[in-house]
């Protein structure tokens, strides 16, 4: 990991750590999550995690599964809430985020099935608003999110909070940006097959988490990551709201860090 320079600290409005590889950074996040779970388990208390999907967090989930298998990390008292789900997809659809989480984490650890919560993409349209309110209530009743894991989309979205999402937005039905749908096209064998809507936690919901890890890997994320970390806060760039969080942490690989000022103007 590179040391932050004084100039970088001035430009970077969220603490940002650069790692040689995504695997290295993922291991750091997994260990932090593990430490919290172990501490809470020892106290007899539960841990509440906010989880993301897509290729970005898979290394974290792989390492958590390894820690469960090889170091007896128990998820028996863990509760999870996922950021989002495509609207119209049920949990058995292979591209649903419920199925994604089952493949990458839930089936590999000892988390109780009723403790792993992903938004329901099949709620009737007229019931979506009430359902989203109940999702928020469930998070509060669980004690709030201890650690929230995030990726960042090329639109600057966190969760599916696309440009225009407000600081105080809450769990709701949203329309996906054309760029977001284009980026998902390969998974759905064509952009025309990507659902146009999703249910997502809001920016305000995310900011309520006690600790946040934003992860970004690869050159395609470099430009938007630099804007989120260094530019002013704006609804046009929802990830920039993380600058207001008291314990937000950005972890990137060398490629995703390429547009940061410390790289462009060392």
C-alpha positions as CSV (number, residue, x, y, z in Angstrom):
1,X,0.0,0.0,0.0
2,X,1.3,3.5,-0.9
3,X,1.6,6.1,1.9
4,X,-0.6,9.1,1.5
5,X,1.2,12.3,0.8
6,X,0.2,15.5,2.4
7,X,-0.9,16.9,-0.9
8,X,-3.0,13.7,-1.6
9,X,-4.7,14.1,1.8
10,X,-5.6,17.7,0.8
11,X,-7.1,16.6,-2.5
12,X,-8.7,13.4,-1.4
13,X,-11.8,14.1,0.6
14,X,-12.3,10.5,1.6
15,X,-9.4,8.4,3.1
16,X,-8.1,6.4,0.1
17,X,-5.7,3.4,0.3
18,X,-4.0,2.0,-2.8
19,X,-3.2,-1.7,-3.0
20,X,-1.1,-3.6,-5.5
21,X,-4.0,-5.9,-6.3
22,X,-7.8,-6.2,-5.7
23,X,-7.1,-9.4,-3.9
24,X,-4.9,-7.6,-1.4
25,X,-7.5,-4.9,-0.7
26,X,-10.3,-7.5,-0.5
27,X,-8.4,-9.4,2.2
28,X,-8.0,-6.3,4.2
29,X,-11.8,-5.6,4.1
30,X,-12.6,-9.2,4.9
31,X,-10.3,-9.2,7.9
32,X,-11.9,-6.0,9.2
33,X,-15.4,-7.6,8.8
34,X,-14.1,-10.8,10.5
35,X,-12.7,-8.8,13.4
36,X,-16.0,-7.1,14.1
37,X,-17.9,-10.4,13.8
38,X,-15.6,-12.1,16.2
39,X,-15.7,-9.3,18.7
40,X,-19.5,-9.2,18.6
41,X,-19.8,-13.0,18.8
42,X,-17.6,-13.0,21.9
43,X,-20.0,-10.5,23.5
44,X,-23.0,-12.5,22.5
45,X,-24.2,-9.8,20.1
46,X,-25.1,-9.8,16.5
47,X,-23.3,-8.1,13.6
48,X,-25.2,-6.3,10.8
49,X,-23.6,-6.1,7.4
50,X,-24.7,-4.2,4.3
51,X,-23.6,-6.0,1.2
52,X,-23.0,-5.2,-2.4
53,X,-23.1,-7.3,-5.6
54,X,-21.2,-7.3,-8.9
55,X,-17.6,-8.3,-9.6
56,X,-16.2,-5.8,-7.1
57,X,-16.9,-7.5,-3.8
58,X,-16.5,-11.1,-4.9
59,X,-12.9,-11.2,-3.5
60,X,-14.2,-10.1,-0.1
61,X,-16.8,-12.8,-0.1
62,X,-14.3,-15.4,-1.2
63,X,-12.0,-14.5,1.7
64,X,-14.9,-14.5,4.2
65,X,-15.8,-18.0,3.1
66,X,-12.2,-19.1,3.5
67,X,-12.1,-17.6,7.0
68,X,-15.3,-19.5,7.9
69,X,-13.9,-22.7,6.5
70,X,-10.3,-22.5,7.7
71,X,-10.5,-20.2,10.8
72,X,-13.9,-21.1,12.1
73,X,-15.4,-17.6,11.5
74,X,-19.1,-18.0,12.4
75,X,-21.9,-16.1,10.8
76,X,-24.5,-17.7,13.0
77,X,-25.2,-14.3,14.7
78,X,-24.7,-12.2,11.5
79,X,-27.5,-10.4,9.8
80,X,-27.1,-9.0,6.3
81,X,-29.0,-6.5,4.1
82,X,-28.2,-6.2,0.5
83,X,-28.1,-2.8,-1.2
84,X,-30.3,-3.6,-4.2
85,X,-32.1,-6.0,-6.5
86,X,-33.3,-5.8,-10.1
87,X,-37.1,-5.1,-10.1
88,X,-38.9,-8.0,-11.8
89,X,-36.4,-10.7,-11.0
90,X,-37.2,-13.4,-8.4
91,X,-34.5,-15.1,-6.3
92,X,-34.3,-18.1,-8.6
93,X,-33.4,-16.0,-11.6
94,X,-29.7,-16.6,-12.3
95,X,-28.9,-12.9,-12.7
96,X,-30.8,-11.8,-9.6
97,X,-28.7,-10.5,-6.8
98,X,-30.4,-13.0,-4.4
99,X,-28.9,-15.8,-6.6
100,X,-25.6,-13.9,-6.8
101,X,-25.3,-13.7,-3.0
102,X,-26.3,-17.4,-2.6
103,X,-23.5,-18.4,-5.0
104,X,-20.8,-16.2,-3.7
105,X,-21.4,-16.1,0.1
106,X,-24.5,-17.4,1.7
107,X,-24.2,-21.0,0.7
108,X,-20.5,-21.0,1.8
109,X,-21.0,-19.8,5.4
110,X,-23.3,-20.7,8.4
111,X,-25.6,-17.7,8.2
112,X,-29.2,-18.5,9.0
113,X,-31.3,-18.3,5.8
114,X,-33.8,-15.8,7.4
115,X,-30.9,-13.5,8.4
116,X,-29.6,-12.9,4.9
117,X,-32.0,-10.3,3.4
118,X,-32.0,-9.2,-0.2
119,X,-34.7,-6.8,-1.5
120,X,-37.6,-8.6,-3.1
121,X,-37.7,-7.8,-6.8
122,X,-41.2,-9.4,-7.2
123,X,-43.2,-7.1,-5.0
124,X,-46.3,-5.9,-6.9
125,X,-45.9,-2.3,-8.1
126,X,-48.6,-0.9,-6.0
127,X,-47.0,-2.4,-2.9
128,X,-43.4,-1.3,-3.6
129,X,-43.6,1.9,-1.5
130,X,-44.8,0.1,1.6
131,X,-42.3,-2.7,1.0
132,X,-39.4,-0.2,0.8
133,X,-40.5,1.4,4.1
134,X,-40.6,-2.0,5.7
135,X,-37.0,-2.7,4.4
136,X,-35.8,0.5,6.2
137,X,-37.7,-0.5,9.3
138,X,-36.1,-3.9,9.3
139,X,-32.6,-2.4,9.2
140,X,-33.4,-0.1,12.1
141,X,-34.9,-3.0,14.1
142,X,-31.7,-5.0,13.5
143,X,-29.8,-2.2,15.2
144,X,-28.5,-0.5,12.0
145,X,-25.7,-1.5,9.7
146,X,-22.3,-1.9,11.3
147,X,-20.3,-2.2,8.1
148,X,-21.5,-1.3,4.6
149,X,-19.6,-2.7,1.5
150,X,-19.9,-0.7,-1.7
151,X,-18.8,-0.6,-5.3
152,X,-19.0,2.4,-7.6
153,X,-20.7,2.4,-11.0
154,X,-19.4,4.3,-13.9
155,X,-22.3,6.8,-13.4
156,X,-21.0,7.4,-9.9
157,X,-23.8,5.4,-8.4
158,X,-23.6,3.6,-5.0
159,X,-26.2,0.9,-4.8
160,X,-28.4,1.9,-7.7
161,X,-28.5,5.5,-6.6
162,X,-28.0,7.1,-10.0
163,X,-27.1,10.7,-10.7
164,X,-29.8,13.0,-9.2
165,X,-30.2,10.9,-6.1
166,X,-30.5,13.1,-3.0
167,X,-28.4,13.0,0.2
168,X,-31.5,12.0,2.2
169,X,-32.9,9.4,-0.3
170,X,-34.2,6.1,1.2
171,X,-34.9,2.6,-0.1
172,X,-37.1,3.0,-3.2
173,X,-37.8,1.9,-6.8
174,X,-35.4,3.6,-9.3
175,X,-34.9,3.7,-13.0
176,X,-31.5,2.6,-14.1
177,X,-29.2,4.8,-16.1
178,X,-28.5,3.8,-19.7
179,X,-24.8,3.4,-18.9
180,X,-25.6,1.1,-16.0
181,X,-27.7,-1.1,-18.2
182,X,-25.1,-1.1,-20.9
183,X,-22.5,-2.3,-18.3
184,X,-24.8,-5.1,-17.3
185,X,-25.6,-6.2,-20.8
186,X,-23.1,-9.0,-21.0
187,X,-24.6,-10.7,-17.9
188,X,-28.0,-10.6,-19.5
189,X,-26.9,-11.5,-23.0
190,X,-28.0,-8.1,-24.4
191,X,-28.9,-4.7,-23.1
192,X,-32.5,-5.2,-24.1
193,X,-32.7,-8.0,-21.4
194,X,-31.5,-5.8,-18.5
195,X,-34.3,-4.8,-16.2
196,X,-35.0,-1.1,-16.5
197,X,-35.8,-0.7,-12.8
198,X,-34.3,-1.8,-9.4
199,X,-35.1,-1.5,-5.7
200,X,-32.2,0.1,-3.9
201,X,-31.2,1.4,-0.5
202,X,-31.0,5.2,-0.6
203,X,-28.0,7.4,-0.2
204,X,-29.2,8.3,3.3
205,X,-29.6,4.7,4.2
206,X,-26.0,4.0,3.2
207,X,-24.7,7.0,5.1
208,X,-26.4,5.7,8.2
209,X,-24.0,2.7,8.3
210,X,-21.4,3.1,11.1
211,X,-18.5,2.2,8.8
212,X,-18.3,2.1,5.0
213,X,-15.8,0.5,2.6
214,X,-16.0,1.7,-1.0
215,X,-14.0,-0.6,-3.4
216,X,-12.9,0.0,-6.9
217,X,-10.8,-2.1,-9.3
218,X,-9.5,-1.6,-12.8
219,X,-9.0,1.3,-15.2
220,X,-12.7,1.6,-16.1
221,X,-13.4,2.9,-12.6
222,X,-10.4,5.3,-12.4
223,X,-12.1,8.5,-13.7
224,X,-15.3,8.3,-11.7
225,X,-13.5,7.2,-8.6
226,X,-11.2,10.2,-8.7
227,X,-14.2,12.6,-9.1
228,X,-16.0,10.9,-6.2
229,X,-13.0,11.3,-3.9
230,X,-11.6,14.7,-5.0
231,X,-14.5,16.8,-6.5
232,X,-17.2,18.6,-4.6
233,X,-20.2,16.8,-3.3
234,X,-23.0,16.8,-5.9
235,X,-26.2,14.9,-6.6
236,X,-24.8,14.4,-10.0
237,X,-22.2,12.1,-8.4
238,X,-24.0,10.2,-5.6
239,X,-20.7,8.5,-4.4
240,X,-19.4,11.9,-3.5
241,X,-21.8,12.0,-0.6
242,X,-19.5,9.6,1.2
243,X,-17.3,12.6,1.8
244,X,-19.7,13.5,4.6
245,X,-19.4,10.1,6.3
246,X,-17.3,10.0,9.5
247,X,-15.8,6.6,8.8
248,X,-15.8,6.0,5.0
249,X,-12.8,4.3,3.5
250,X,-11.9,3.9,-0.1
251,X,-9.7,0.9,-1.2
252,X,-8.5,0.7,-4.8
253,X,-6.0,-1.2,-6.9
254,X,-3.3,0.6,-8.8
255,X,-5.4,0.7,-12.0
256,X,-8.4,2.3,-10.3
257,X,-6.1,4.9,-8.7
258,X,-4.7,6.1,-12.0
259,X,-6.7,9.3,-12.2
260,X,-6.1,10.4,-8.6
261,X,-4.1,13.6,-8.4
262,X,-1.3,11.9,-6.5
263,X,-0.8,9.8,-9.7
264,X,-1.4,12.4,-12.3
265,X,0.6,15.1,-10.6
266,X,3.0,13.4,-8.3
